[in-house]
Amino acid sequence: MKRYGSMVLVLTVVALAACVTINVYFPEAAAERAADRFIQDVIGENDRQSSVSPPTGGSGVRFSGLLMASAYAQSPDINIDTPQVQAIKERMAQRHRSHLADWFDAGAIGLTRRGLVEIRDRSAVPLADRRNLERVVSEENSDRNAVYREIAVANGHPEWESDVRETFARQWIANARSGWYYQTADGEWARK
């Protein structure tokens, strides 16, 4: 009888352990805070138009099994302080100071809904500078794509790249200066 009771106990423990699933959710609020900090470092405190967005959504680790128990961890931080991310941020800040800020102000470029920069009015830039405009925008977009990927990888979740991109896209617009252009959800240009 004792042997039977031990076997039932072992089987019960194995069954419960097999039913536990771990789901790691994208930490939206932490990503927004990290994006705001990164963007403010790139565009500079004096260029900042809006404040940090309030936290939204929940995140954490969820355990569920036969007993349907759940535990939520406090929202983790998103690491944006790796050497790779810092190097990209420095290039972007320099590019913003030397070219992009003026082109945003002139309406020559705008922020896309995908977290990139797009040329929207070449005529806002003197003819002699238009080739440079194309080169600089291309370099900026290359760095933006790289930073979204690097942040996801640095946080141990390369599958979060699209979530990082979407969060940054919203926060670039939220932190844009008054008068800058951005794309709406339907792809139309609007002025902030």
PyMOL commands that set and color helices and strands:
alter all, ss='L'
color gray80, all
select helices_A, chain A and resi 2-19+28-43+45-47+83-106+122-124+127-154+158-174
alter helices_A, ss='H'
color red, helices_A
select strands_A, chain A and resi 21-24+61-64+109-111+117-119+181-183+189-191
alter strands_A, ss='S'
color yellow, strands_A
deselect
rebuild
show_as cartoon
